[in-house]
């Protein structure tokens, strides 16, 4: 098995035998059935994928994302009051499960025993970037993660992305408390965890697999999961397997997890700040937020995998990105030539750093500039040809998606045009 890139599975793990068993245990111990989803990126995508699994399992659930609180799919007025209702209903059995995004800045409430969650998932921290680890945000995030970890009740599960090595390195060797996910069964951290009898979900030869009674079991083919775009967007695959690991940690059966991931329909309106993909006239448009270089690499890799033609990018001054990182961001945006359309005050020093980084590539892109984001996007759309992909690092994703939804119908239709997010 190891020579064929199969995960080395050791002794049986410590998963509950069913969701009912898991829920009954929490009721006896007076622990509210709420899952926390933390991380630097991908939280909303994981929660939405988990929602689809919960629907496939016919469970009653609520979520709290950056878009607000939803109870059984209905958006609630306000957040704190609505979430109090969620906790009350979950405690008395009116809801089977709730899931909440946990921003690093909001992690401090988890230091209170009353907010201990039985499952905490961590999507990522720094994407293995040494530069990221030195930032104040990363230092704060690692402290917040330590607080989250310390509140895990006995028998709780910490779902960890084994491909973000700092996350796994920072974790104690307590195998029973960890549930790892990985994109490669040969990941040494994942392999060591499995050999010691730990629980995991991984990707092997295009299949999502997990361990069940000491044997690897297929959950789904990656190509069958709409949110992964036939597996061409690696971080979207990672989001899906994290959602699967959460569901397994709660005792949900593999069949329901597979059905939920396969039925997961992507809706940019419910997650505008995510990796949104729209298609028209044979071309592809991706809408994302500005981000530092260590996360931009994954976004660009996924974007490039959606194209057979040229790569076009739209970017502004990216106020959210540290100035010292703009040269690297520009260099990444300028790779493989293509087109880079900037917008804003042309004399802005931040824009100059961005363009300078792009120009430092051996084959720099063709440069254009517009005075505002709307004009830059329209220019990019006018340049699109079948097979091209346009990446928009949107300062206001909601407004950009609204603009594209108005403009895309004016483009000639092409078979297979659709809309999605990851």
C-alpha positions as CSV (number, residue, x, y, z in Angstrom):
1,X,0.0,0.0,0.0
2,X,2.7,2.6,0.8
3,X,4.5,2.0,-2.5
4,X,1.2,2.7,-4.4
5,X,0.6,6.1,-2.7
6,X,-2.0,4.6,-0.4
7,X,-2.3,5.9,3.1
8,X,-0.8,3.7,5.7
9,X,-3.7,3.0,8.1
10,X,-3.0,1.8,11.6
11,X,-5.3,0.8,14.4
12,X,-9.0,1.9,14.4
13,X,-9.6,5.6,15.1
14,X,-11.8,7.1,17.8
15,X,-14.8,8.3,15.8
16,X,-18.4,8.0,17.1
17,X,-20.3,5.2,15.6
18,X,-23.2,7.4,14.5
19,X,-24.4,11.0,14.7
20,X,-27.1,10.0,17.2
21,X,-24.3,8.5,19.5
22,X,-22.3,11.7,19.2
23,X,-25.2,13.9,19.9
24,X,-26.4,11.8,22.9
25,X,-22.9,12.0,24.4
26,X,-22.9,15.8,24.1
27,X,-26.4,15.9,25.7
28,X,-25.2,13.8,28.7
29,X,-22.2,16.0,29.1
30,X,-24.2,19.2,28.6
31,X,-22.0,20.3,25.6
32,X,-23.8,22.4,22.9
33,X,-23.4,20.7,19.5
34,X,-21.6,23.6,17.7
35,X,-18.7,23.2,15.3
36,X,-16.2,26.1,15.1
37,X,-14.4,26.7,11.8
38,X,-11.3,28.8,12.1
39,X,-8.5,29.8,9.7
40,X,-7.1,32.5,7.6
41,X,-8.9,31.6,4.4
42,X,-11.7,29.3,3.3
43,X,-14.0,29.3,6.4
44,X,-17.2,30.2,4.5
45,X,-16.5,27.7,1.8
46,X,-16.1,24.9,4.4
47,X,-19.2,25.9,6.2
48,X,-21.3,25.9,3.0
49,X,-19.9,22.5,2.0
50,X,-20.8,21.2,5.5
51,X,-24.3,22.6,5.0
52,X,-24.8,20.4,2.0
53,X,-23.7,17.3,3.9
54,X,-26.1,18.2,6.8
55,X,-29.0,18.5,4.3
56,X,-28.1,15.1,2.8
57,X,-28.3,13.7,6.3
58,X,-31.7,15.4,6.8
59,X,-30.5,17.2,9.9
60,X,-31.7,20.5,11.3
61,X,-28.9,23.1,11.5
62,X,-27.9,26.7,11.8
63,X,-24.7,28.6,10.7
64,X,-23.1,31.9,11.5
65,X,-20.8,33.1,8.7
66,X,-19.5,36.6,7.8
67,X,-22.8,37.0,6.0
68,X,-24.8,36.6,9.2
69,X,-26.8,33.9,11.1
70,X,-29.0,31.5,9.2
71,X,-31.4,29.0,10.9
72,X,-32.4,26.1,8.6
73,X,-31.5,28.2,5.6
74,X,-33.3,31.3,6.6
75,X,-31.4,34.5,7.2
76,X,-32.0,36.0,10.6
77,X,-32.2,39.7,11.7
78,X,-29.2,40.7,13.8
79,X,-26.5,38.3,14.9
80,X,-25.9,38.1,18.6
81,X,-29.6,37.7,19.5
82,X,-30.1,35.3,16.7
83,X,-27.1,33.2,17.7
84,X,-28.4,33.1,21.3
85,X,-31.6,31.5,19.9
86,X,-29.5,29.0,18.0
87,X,-27.6,27.9,21.1
88,X,-30.9,27.6,23.0
89,X,-32.5,25.5,20.3
90,X,-29.4,23.3,19.9
91,X,-29.2,22.7,23.6
92,X,-32.8,21.6,24.0
93,X,-32.9,19.5,20.8
94,X,-34.6,21.9,18.4
95,X,-31.5,21.9,16.2
96,X,-29.3,19.0,15.6
97,X,-26.1,20.9,14.9
98,X,-24.8,24.5,14.4
99,X,-21.6,25.7,12.8
100,X,-19.8,29.0,13.3
101,X,-17.0,30.8,11.6
102,X,-14.3,31.9,14.0
103,X,-12.2,34.8,13.0
104,X,-8.8,35.0,14.7
105,X,-9.7,38.3,16.2
106,X,-12.8,36.8,17.8
107,X,-11.2,33.7,19.1
108,X,-10.7,35.0,22.7
109,X,-14.3,34.1,23.8
110,X,-13.3,30.5,23.3
111,X,-11.1,30.8,26.4
112,X,-14.2,30.5,28.4
113,X,-15.2,27.0,29.4
114,X,-18.9,27.7,28.6
115,X,-18.0,28.1,24.9
116,X,-16.1,24.8,24.5
117,X,-17.0,23.3,21.2
118,X,-16.8,19.5,20.5
119,X,-15.3,20.0,17.0
120,X,-13.0,22.8,15.9
121,X,-11.7,22.8,12.3
122,X,-8.7,24.9,11.2
123,X,-8.5,25.5,7.4
124,X,-5.1,27.1,7.2
125,X,-2.7,29.6,8.8
126,X,0.1,30.7,6.5
127,X,0.1,28.3,3.5
128,X,3.7,27.4,4.5
129,X,5.1,30.9,4.0
130,X,7.9,32.0,6.2
131,X,7.1,35.6,5.4
132,X,3.6,35.1,6.7
133,X,4.7,33.6,9.9
134,X,6.6,36.8,10.8
135,X,3.5,39.1,10.4
136,X,1.7,40.4,13.5
137,X,-1.5,38.8,12.2
138,X,0.1,35.4,12.2
139,X,1.5,35.8,15.7
140,X,-2.0,36.8,16.9
141,X,-3.6,33.8,14.9
142,X,-1.3,31.3,16.6
143,X,-2.2,32.6,20.0
144,X,-5.9,32.4,19.1
145,X,-5.4,28.9,17.9
146,X,-3.8,27.9,21.1
147,X,-6.9,29.2,23.0
148,X,-9.2,27.3,20.7
149,X,-7.2,24.1,21.2
150,X,-7.3,24.5,25.0
151,X,-11.1,24.6,25.1
152,X,-11.6,21.3,23.3
153,X,-13.6,19.1,25.7
154,X,-12.6,15.5,26.5
155,X,-13.4,13.4,23.4
156,X,-13.5,16.5,21.2
157,X,-11.9,16.6,17.7
158,X,-9.5,19.2,16.2
159,X,-9.7,19.0,12.4
160,X,-6.3,20.1,11.1
161,X,-5.1,20.9,7.6
162,X,-1.9,18.7,7.5
163,X,-0.7,20.5,4.4
164,X,-0.2,23.7,6.4
165,X,2.8,22.4,8.2
166,X,2.9,25.0,11.0
167,X,-0.6,23.9,12.1
168,X,0.5,20.2,12.5
169,X,3.8,21.1,13.9
170,X,2.2,23.3,16.6
171,X,-0.2,20.5,17.6
172,X,0.6,18.0,20.4
173,X,1.0,14.3,19.6
174,X,-2.4,13.4,21.0
175,X,-3.6,11.3,18.1
176,X,-7.1,10.7,19.4
177,X,-7.9,14.4,19.5
178,X,-6.7,15.2,16.0
179,X,-8.5,14.6,12.7
180,X,-6.1,15.4,9.8
181,X,-6.8,16.2,6.2
182,X,-4.3,16.2,3.4
183,X,-4.1,16.4,-0.4
184,X,-1.5,13.7,-0.7
185,X,-1.3,10.3,1.2
186,X,2.5,10.6,1.2
187,X,2.4,13.7,3.4
188,X,4.7,12.6,6.2
189,X,2.6,14.2,8.9
190,X,-0.5,12.6,7.6
191,X,1.2,9.2,7.2
192,X,2.6,9.2,10.7
193,X,-0.8,10.1,12.1
194,X,-2.5,7.2,10.3
195,X,0.2,4.8,11.3
196,X,-0.6,5.6,15.0
197,X,-4.3,5.0,14.5
198,X,-5.4,8.6,13.9
199,X,-8.4,9.6,11.8
200,X,-8.0,11.4,8.5
201,X,-9.5,12.3,5.1
202,X,-7.1,12.6,2.2
203,X,-7.0,12.6,-1.6
204,X,-5.5,9.7,-3.5
205,X,-5.4,9.3,-7.3
206,X,-8.4,11.6,-7.8
207,X,-10.4,10.1,-5.0
208,X,-11.4,11.4,-1.6
209,X,-10.7,8.7,1.0
210,X,-10.9,8.2,4.7
211,X,-10.1,5.4,7.1
212,X,-12.8,3.2,8.5
213,X,-12.1,0.2,10.7
214,X,-8.4,0.3,9.7
215,X,-9.2,0.3,6.0
216,X,-9.1,3.1,3.4
217,X,-12.6,3.8,2.1
218,X,-13.6,6.0,-0.9
219,X,-15.9,8.9,-0.1
220,X,-16.1,10.4,-3.6
221,X,-14.3,11.0,-6.9
222,X,-12.9,14.5,-6.9
223,X,-14.2,15.0,-10.4
224,X,-17.8,14.5,-9.2
225,X,-17.7,17.4,-6.8
226,X,-19.0,20.6,-8.4
227,X,-17.2,22.9,-5.9
228,X,-13.8,21.6,-7.1
229,X,-14.3,22.4,-10.8
230,X,-13.4,18.8,-11.8
231,X,-10.5,19.0,-9.3
232,X,-8.8,21.8,-11.1
233,X,-8.9,24.1,-8.1
234,X,-6.7,22.5,-5.3
235,X,-7.8,24.7,-2.4
236,X,-11.5,24.0,-3.3
237,X,-10.7,20.3,-3.0
238,X,-9.1,21.0,0.4
239,X,-12.2,22.8,1.5
240,X,-14.4,19.8,0.6
241,X,-12.2,17.3,2.5
242,X,-12.2,19.6,5.6
243,X,-16.0,19.6,5.5
244,X,-16.0,15.8,5.1
245,X,-13.6,15.5,8.1
246,X,-16.0,17.7,10.3
247,X,-18.9,15.5,9.3
248,X,-17.0,12.3,10.1
249,X,-16.0,13.8,13.5
250,X,-19.7,14.1,14.2
251,X,-20.5,10.5,13.3
252,X,-22.1,11.1,10.0
253,X,-21.9,8.1,7.6
254,X,-19.7,8.1,4.5
255,X,-22.7,7.7,2.2
256,X,-24.4,10.9,3.4
257,X,-21.1,12.8,3.3
258,X,-20.6,11.7,-0.3
259,X,-24.1,12.7,-1.3
260,X,-23.8,16.0,0.4
261,X,-20.5,17.0,-1.4
262,X,-21.9,15.8,-4.7
263,X,-25.0,17.9,-4.3
264,X,-23.2,21.0,-3.1
265,X,-24.4,23.8,-5.4
266,X,-22.2,26.9,-5.5
267,X,-23.9,30.3,-4.9
268,X,-21.8,33.5,-5.1
269,X,-24.7,35.4,-3.6
270,X,-24.2,33.5,-0.3
271,X,-20.4,33.8,-0.3
272,X,-19.3,36.8,-2.4
273,X,-15.8,37.0,-0.8
274,X,-14.9,33.6,-2.0
275,X,-13.4,32.2,-5.2
276,X,-16.4,33.0,-7.5
277,X,-16.4,31.6,-11.0
278,X,-18.6,32.9,-13.8
279,X,-18.6,31.9,-17.4
280,X,-19.8,33.6,-20.6
281,X,-18.9,33.5,-24.3
282,X,-16.5,30.6,-23.7
283,X,-14.4,32.6,-21.3
284,X,-14.1,32.5,-17.5
285,X,-14.2,35.3,-14.9
286,X,-13.0,34.7,-11.4
287,X,-13.8,37.2,-8.6
288,X,-11.7,37.1,-5.4
289,X,-10.6,39.5,-2.7
290,X,-7.2,41.1,-2.6
291,X,-4.8,38.9,-0.6
292,X,-1.1,38.6,0.3
293,X,1.3,36.7,-1.9
294,X,1.2,33.4,0.2
295,X,-2.5,33.0,-0.5
296,X,-2.5,34.5,-4.0
297,X,-0.3,31.7,-5.2
298,X,-3.1,29.1,-4.6
299,X,-5.7,31.4,-6.2
300,X,-3.6,32.0,-9.3
301,X,-2.9,28.2,-9.6
302,X,-6.6,27.5,-9.5
303,X,-7.4,30.3,-11.9
304,X,-4.8,29.2,-14.4
305,X,-6.2,25.6,-14.3
306,X,-9.5,27.0,-15.6
307,X,-8.0,28.6,-18.7
308,X,-6.9,27.2,-22.0
309,X,-6.1,30.7,-23.3
310,X,-4.7,33.9,-21.9
311,X,-4.6,35.1,-18.3
312,X,-6.0,38.6,-17.6
313,X,-6.0,40.2,-14.2
314,X,-7.7,43.3,-12.7
315,X,-6.2,44.8,-9.5
316,X,-6.2,48.0,-7.6
317,X,-4.0,49.4,-4.9
318,X,-4.9,46.5,-2.5
319,X,-5.1,48.5,0.8
320,X,-5.5,45.2,2.7
321,X,-2.1,43.9,1.6
322,X,1.1,45.0,3.4
323,X,3.1,47.4,1.3
324,X,6.2,45.2,1.7
325,X,4.4,42.4,0.0
326,X,3.2,44.3,-3.1
327,X,6.3,43.6,-5.2
328,X,5.8,39.8,-4.7
329,X,2.0,40.2,-5.4
330,X,2.8,42.1,-8.6
331,X,5.4,39.5,-9.7
332,X,2.8,36.8,-9.2
333,X,0.1,38.7,-11.1
334,X,2.5,39.3,-14.0
335,X,3.6,35.7,-14.4
336,X,2.9,33.9,-17.7
337,X,2.6,37.2,-19.5
338,X,-1.0,37.9,-20.3
339,X,-2.7,41.1,-19.3
340,X,-2.6,43.2,-16.1
341,X,-5.2,45.9,-15.8
342,X,-4.7,48.2,-12.8
343,X,-7.1,50.9,-11.6
344,X,-7.1,53.9,-9.3
345,X,-4.7,56.9,-9.0
346,X,-1.9,56.1,-11.4
347,X,0.6,57.9,-9.3
348,X,-0.3,55.9,-6.2
349,X,3.0,54.4,-4.8
350,X,1.2,51.1,-4.1
351,X,0.2,50.7,-7.7
352,X,3.7,51.6,-8.8
353,X,5.1,48.8,-6.6
354,X,2.5,46.4,-8.0
355,X,3.3,47.2,-11.6
356,X,7.1,47.2,-10.9
357,X,6.8,43.6,-9.5
358,X,4.8,42.5,-12.6
359,X,7.4,44.1,-14.9
360,X,10.2,42.1,-13.3
361,X,9.1,38.9,-14.8
362,X,11.1,37.5,-17.7
363,X,7.9,37.8,-19.9
364,X,6.0,40.8,-18.4
365,X,2.3,41.2,-19.0
366,X,0.7,43.8,-21.3
367,X,-0.3,46.7,-19.0
368,X,-3.5,48.8,-19.0
369,X,-4.8,51.3,-16.5
370,X,-8.2,52.7,-15.8
371,X,-9.4,55.2,-13.3
372,X,-11.8,52.9,-11.4
373,X,-12.6,49.2,-10.8
374,X,-15.8,49.2,-12.9
375,X,-13.9,50.6,-16.0
376,X,-11.1,48.1,-15.5
377,X,-13.5,45.2,-15.4
378,X,-15.3,46.3,-18.5
379,X,-12.0,46.6,-20.3
380,X,-11.0,43.1,-19.2
381,X,-14.4,41.7,-20.4
382,X,-13.9,43.5,-23.8
383,X,-10.5,41.8,-24.2
384,X,-11.8,38.3,-23.4
385,X,-11.7,35.6,-26.0
386,X,-12.9,31.9,-25.7
387,X,-10.6,30.0,-23.4
388,X,-9.3,33.1,-21.6
389,X,-9.7,33.7,-17.9
390,X,-10.1,37.1,-16.2
391,X,-9.2,37.3,-12.5
392,X,-10.7,40.2,-10.6
393,X,-9.2,41.0,-7.2
394,X,-12.3,42.9,-6.2
395,X,-12.2,45.7,-3.6
396,X,-16.0,45.3,-3.3
397,X,-16.9,41.7,-4.4
398,X,-20.6,42.2,-3.9
399,X,-20.7,45.2,-6.3
400,X,-18.4,43.5,-8.8
401,X,-20.6,40.4,-8.9
402,X,-23.7,42.6,-9.3
403,X,-21.9,44.3,-12.3
404,X,-20.9,41.0,-13.9
405,X,-24.4,39.6,-13.5
406,X,-25.7,42.6,-15.5
407,X,-22.9,42.5,-18.1
408,X,-22.5,38.8,-18.7
409,X,-25.9,38.4,-20.5
410,X,-24.6,40.9,-23.1
411,X,-21.8,38.5,-24.1
412,X,-22.6,35.8,-26.7
413,X,-23.6,32.5,-24.9
414,X,-21.4,29.5,-25.0
415,X,-22.3,25.8,-24.1
416,X,-21.4,25.1,-20.5
417,X,-21.7,28.7,-19.2
418,X,-22.4,28.7,-15.5
419,X,-21.8,30.4,-12.2
420,X,-20.1,29.0,-9.1
421,X,-18.0,29.7,-6.0
422,X,-15.4,27.9,-4.0
